[in-house]
Amino acid sequence: MNDKNGQVPTNQFYIERQNETESNARSYPRKFPFALKSAKGSWLVDVEGNKYLDFLCGAGTLALGHNDPEINQAFMDMISSDAVLHTLDLTTPVKDEFVHTLFNLLPTELKDNAKIQFCSPAGTDAVDAAIKLCKTATGRDGVIAFSGGYHGMGHGALSLTGNLGAKSNVNSLMPGVTFFPFPYSYRCPFGLGGEEGTKAACAYFERVLKDPESGIKKPAAVILEPIQGEGGVIPAPVEFLQTIRRVTKELDIPMIVDEIQCGVGRSGKFFAFEYADIVPDVILTSKAIGGSQPLAVVIYNKKLDKWTPGSHAGTFRGNQLAMRGGIVVMNRVSKPDFLKEVREKGDYMRSRLEKLQEKVSIIGDIRGKGLMMGTEFIDPNSAKDSLGSYLGSGEIAARVQKLCFENKLVMEKGGRNGAVMRCLCALNVTKDEIEQMLTIFEKVVIEVDKEVKEGKFGK
């Protein structure tokens, strides 16, 4: 294809065509104005031949990076064998292997009592399916979610999501959702921070649910992310997860853990809830579980399986390529040595970012687990809150993101006001690639910090 002047198309050519044809809801092209031609491992190449280090990787979908040789070979072998690729919910040897590989990675208590529901292929579909499942099983209608949580953009999942910007223009979302505070030490909802803030969140959750005058009916489910992703990379403290599990068990309320972004090895454990040594009733997984292809599943305790045939369906719940790719991902990522490396890489990255924090005035907090890391940017010229923290600055984070892109590093923002830069790189990222990322990131942050100090920022 040539552009209107007969030249080889540029990034701008494709971006302009996209602007003319795609929905105004598109977001990533506004931050990353390029057109992609190829990708390998942790690297992207645009149509002009520019090479970028990818620390977004499909929002964490590409656990083993782009075009992993073993996954691609599994895809090619399957396609060349005339294997069925679309099966609705009919079973196949590939599906059977996928299910049992996944079940063998569950805690024993759940593995011995597990059922699985394959959904339409996005994570938001798994969330909606889980809510339907728990409402059906309990006969109740309310759901408890947490401030800062993100569960998807579907109508039901959006109602469980904390971000008000995404909800402000959508009326009549699913009723009966009650939001509770999520421990966030740096910006504690109770104004306490640290262990005191965690204990307050635990006590508040338990006391409200056990209070006959709370005004909140016993819900059909409690849903949370063990590590909030879009909410700003906020790990749930172990004590908090254990409290939620204990209280929901005592009150016979199904506990749903949303592992769609933080699961499949990203935290340094196969499932992030494993850090708390708990066993939830329902696990949601998507993104990386499909080996780069669309797939979403709900794993749950069979005591909840009160559905009748056809109670939940979806045309694209039989994606055989995704299951084949997912088997490769699970077999590699679940190995103890692989997970140990994820933790070690994350620890190294965190230590470097903390050293950078000491040199600049615009980083307020570094947090995360494994290769799910967040850097919260602040405005050092703003007023401090009750905990002594400066206001988060989405404007400064956006400047950092823009300069990173100009230096050929792709990273995404999130958190309150978009103030948190997030690491969602491939889990098999090399140490050299981490060094290259940190070199670019440190250079950019120091440059933006200088702009802020000199009063040039925003001009």
Secondary structure as the mmCIF struct_conf table of DSSP 4:
data_model
#
loop_
_struct_conf.conf_type_id
_struct_conf.id
_struct_conf.beg_label_comp_id
_struct_conf.beg_label_asym_id
_struct_conf.beg_label_seq_id
_struct_conf.end_label_comp_id
_struct_conf.end_label_asym_id
_struct_conf.end_label_seq_id
TURN_TY1_P TURN_TY1_P1 LYS A 4 ASN A 5
BEND BEND1 GLY A 6 GLN A 7
HELX_LH_PP_P HELX_LH_PP_P1 VAL A 8 PRO A 9
HELX_RH_AL_P HELX_RH_AL_P1 ASN A 11 THR A 21
BEND BEND2 GLU A 22 GLU A 22
TURN_TY1_P TURN_TY1_P2 ASN A 24 ALA A 25
HELX_RH_AL_P HELX_RH_AL_P2 TYR A 28 LYS A 31
BEND BEND3 PHE A 32 PHE A 32
STRN STRN1 LEU A 36 LYS A 40
STRN STRN2 GLY A 41 GLY A 41
TURN_TY1_P TURN_TY1_P3 SER A 42 SER A 42
STRN STRN3 TRP A 43 ASP A 46
TURN_TY1_P TURN_TY1_P4 VAL A 47 GLU A 48
STRN STRN4 LYS A 51 ASP A 54
BEND BEND4 PHE A 55 LEU A 56
HELX_RH_AL_P HELX_RH_AL_P3 CYS A 57 GLY A 60
TURN_TY1_P TURN_TY1_P5 THR A 61 THR A 61
TURN_TY1_P TURN_TY1_P6 ALA A 63 LEU A 64
STRN STRN5 HIS A 66 HIS A 66
TURN_TY1_P TURN_TY1_P7 ASN A 67 ASN A 67
HELX_RH_AL_P HELX_RH_AL_P4 PRO A 69 SER A 80
TURN_TY1_P TURN_TY1_P8 SER A 81 ASP A 82
STRN STRN6 HIS A 86 HIS A 86
TURN_TY1_P TURN_TY1_P9 LEU A 88 ASP A 89
HELX_RH_AL_P HELX_RH_AL_P5 PRO A 93 PHE A 103
TURN_TY1_P TURN_TY1_P10 ASN A 104 LEU A 105
BEND BEND5 LEU A 106 LEU A 106
HELX_RH_AL_P HELX_RH_AL_P6 THR A 108 LYS A 111
TURN_TY1_P TURN_TY1_P11 ASP A 112 ASN A 113
STRN STRN7 ALA A 114 PHE A 118
BEND BEND6 SER A 120 ALA A 122
HELX_RH_AL_P HELX_RH_AL_P7 GLY A 123 THR A 138
STRN STRN8 VAL A 143 PHE A 146
TURN_TY1_P TURN_TY1_P12 SER A 147 GLY A 148
BEND BEND7 MET A 153 GLY A 154
HELX_RH_AL_P HELX_RH_AL_P8 HIS A 155 SER A 159
TURN_TY1_P TURN_TY1_P13 LEU A 160 LEU A 160
BEND BEND8 LEU A 164 LEU A 164
TURN_TY1_P TURN_TY1_P14 GLY A 165 ASN A 169
BEND BEND9 SER A 172 SER A 172
HELX_LH_PP_P HELX_LH_PP_P2 LEU A 173 MET A 174
BEND BEND10 PRO A 175 PRO A 175
STRN STRN9 VAL A 177 PHE A 180
HELX_RH_3T_P HELX_RH_3T_P1 SER A 185 ARG A 187
TURN_TY1_P TURN_TY1_P15 PRO A 189 PHE A 190
BEND BEND11 GLY A 191 GLY A 191
HELX_RH_AL_P HELX_RH_AL_P9 GLY A 194 LEU A 209
TURN_TY1_P TURN_TY1_P16 LYS A 210 LYS A 210
TURN_TY1_P TURN_TY1_P17 PRO A 212 GLU A 213
BEND BEND12 SER A 214 GLY A 215
HELX_LH_PP_P HELX_LH_PP_P3 LYS A 217 PRO A 219
BEND BEND13 ALA A 220 ALA A 220
STRN STRN10 ALA A 221 LEU A 224
BEND BEND14 PRO A 226 PRO A 226
STRN STRN11 ILE A 227 GLN A 228
BEND BEND15 GLY A 229 GLY A 229
TURN_TY1_P TURN_TY1_P18 GLU A 230 GLY A 232
BEND BEND16 VAL A 233 VAL A 233
STRN STRN12 ILE A 234 PRO A 235
HELX_LH_PP_P HELX_LH_PP_P4 ALA A 236 PRO A 237
HELX_RH_AL_P HELX_RH_AL_P10 VAL A 238 GLU A 250
TURN_TY1_P TURN_TY1_P19 LEU A 251 ASP A 252
STRN STRN13 MET A 255 ASP A 258
TURN_TY1_P TURN_TY1_P20 ILE A 260 SER A 267
BEND BEND17 GLY A 268 PHE A 271
HELX_RH_3T_P HELX_RH_3T_P2 ALA A 272 ALA A 276
TURN_TY1_P TURN_TY1_P21 ASP A 277 ASP A 277
BEND BEND18 ASP A 281 ASP A 281
STRN STRN14 VAL A 282 THR A 285
HELX_RH_3T_P HELX_RH_3T_P3 LYS A 287 GLY A 290
TURN_TY1_P TURN_TY1_P22 GLY A 291 SER A 292
BEND BEND19 GLN A 293 GLN A 293
STRN STRN15 VAL A 297 ASN A 301
HELX_RH_3T_P HELX_RH_3T_P4 LYS A 302 LEU A 304
HELX_LH_PP_P HELX_LH_PP_P5 TRP A 307 THR A 308
TURN_TY1_P TURN_TY1_P23 PRO A 309 GLY A 310
BEND BEND20 SER A 311 HIS A 312
TURN_TY1_P TURN_TY1_P24 THR A 315 PHE A 316
BEND BEND21 ARG A 317 ARG A 317
STRN STRN16 ASN A 319 ASN A 319
HELX_RH_AL_P HELX_RH_AL_P11 GLN A 320 VAL A 333
TURN_TY1_P TURN_TY1_P25 SER A 334 SER A 334
BEND BEND22 LYS A 335 LYS A 335
HELX_RH_AL_P HELX_RH_AL_P12 PRO A 336 LYS A 359
BEND BEND23 SER A 361 ILE A 362
STRN STRN17 ILE A 363 LYS A 369
TURN_TY1_P TURN_TY1_P26 GLY A 370 LEU A 371
STRN STRN18 MET A 372 PHE A 377
STRN STRN19 ILE A 378 ILE A 378
TURN_TY1_P TURN_TY1_P27 PRO A 380 ASN A 381
BEND BEND24 SER A 382 SER A 382
HELX_LH_PP_P HELX_LH_PP_P6 ALA A 383 ALA A 383
STRN STRN20 LYS A 384 LYS A 384
TURN_TY1_P TURN_TY1_P28 SER A 386 LEU A 387
BEND BEND25 GLY A 388 GLY A 388
HELX_LH_PP_P HELX_LH_PP_P7 SER A 389 SER A 389
STRN STRN21 TYR A 390 TYR A 390
HELX_LH_PP_P HELX_LH_PP_P8 LEU A 391 LEU A 391
STRN STRN22 GLY A 392 GLY A 392
HELX_RH_AL_P HELX_RH_AL_P13 GLY A 394 GLU A 406
TURN_TY1_P TURN_TY1_P29 ASN A 407 LYS A 408
STRN STRN23 LEU A 409 VAL A 410
STRN STRN24 GLU A 412 GLY A 414
BEND BEND26 GLY A 415 GLY A 415
HELX_RH_3T_P HELX_RH_3T_P5 ARG A 416 GLY A 418
STRN STRN25 VAL A 420 CYS A 423
TURN_TY1_P TURN_TY1_P30 LEU A 427 ASN A 428
HELX_RH_AL_P HELX_RH_AL_P14 LYS A 431 LYS A 453
TURN_TY1_P TURN_TY1_P31 GLU A 454 GLY A 455
TURN_TY1_P TURN_TY1_P32 PHE A 457 GLY A 458
#
